[in-house]
Amino acid sequence: MRKVMTAPAPVSVRFGKEESTMLRVLRARAKASHRTLSEQVKYYTHLGMVAADNPDLPLSLIEGILEGREEFKAGLGKPYQWGVIE
């Protein structure tokens, strides 16, 4: 018998009065990044998890690595030629 894969249930996240400034910043950054608020929260959650697993790496390096991985998946990667300066 095969298991049927179902989509995960939505999770509600509540922000209280003490987080109102953080919520405003999240909304502004989501808009600037052309993301929904939900997508922005997921993005920051993913970054936070990767950063927690790699405390020795600066956040900008983590973002660059994740961006590079997505570019490579999209077929934009080029092999590096050692010793060749262009």
Rosetta blueprint (number, residue, H / E / L):
1 M L
2 R L
3 K L
4 V L
5 M L
6 T L
7 A L
8 P L
9 A L
10 P L
11 V L
12 S L
13 V L
14 R L
15 F L
16 G L
17 K H
18 E H
19 E H
20 S H
21 T H
22 M H
23 L H
24 R H
25 V H
26 L H
27 R H
28 A H
29 R H
30 A H
31 K H
32 A H
33 S L
34 H L
35 R L
36 T L
37 L H
38 S H
39 E H
40 Q H
41 V H
42 K H
43 Y H
44 Y H
45 T H
46 H H
47 L H
48 G H
49 M H
50 V H
51 A H
52 A H
53 D H
54 N L
55 P L
56 D L
57 L L
58 P L
59 L H
60 S H
61 L H
62 I H
63 E H
64 G H
65 I H
66 L H
67 E H
68 G H
69 R H
70 E H
71 E H
72 F H
73 K H
74 A L
75 G L
76 L L
77 G L
78 K L
79 P L
80 Y L
81 Q L
82 W L
83 G L
84 V L
85 I L
86 E L
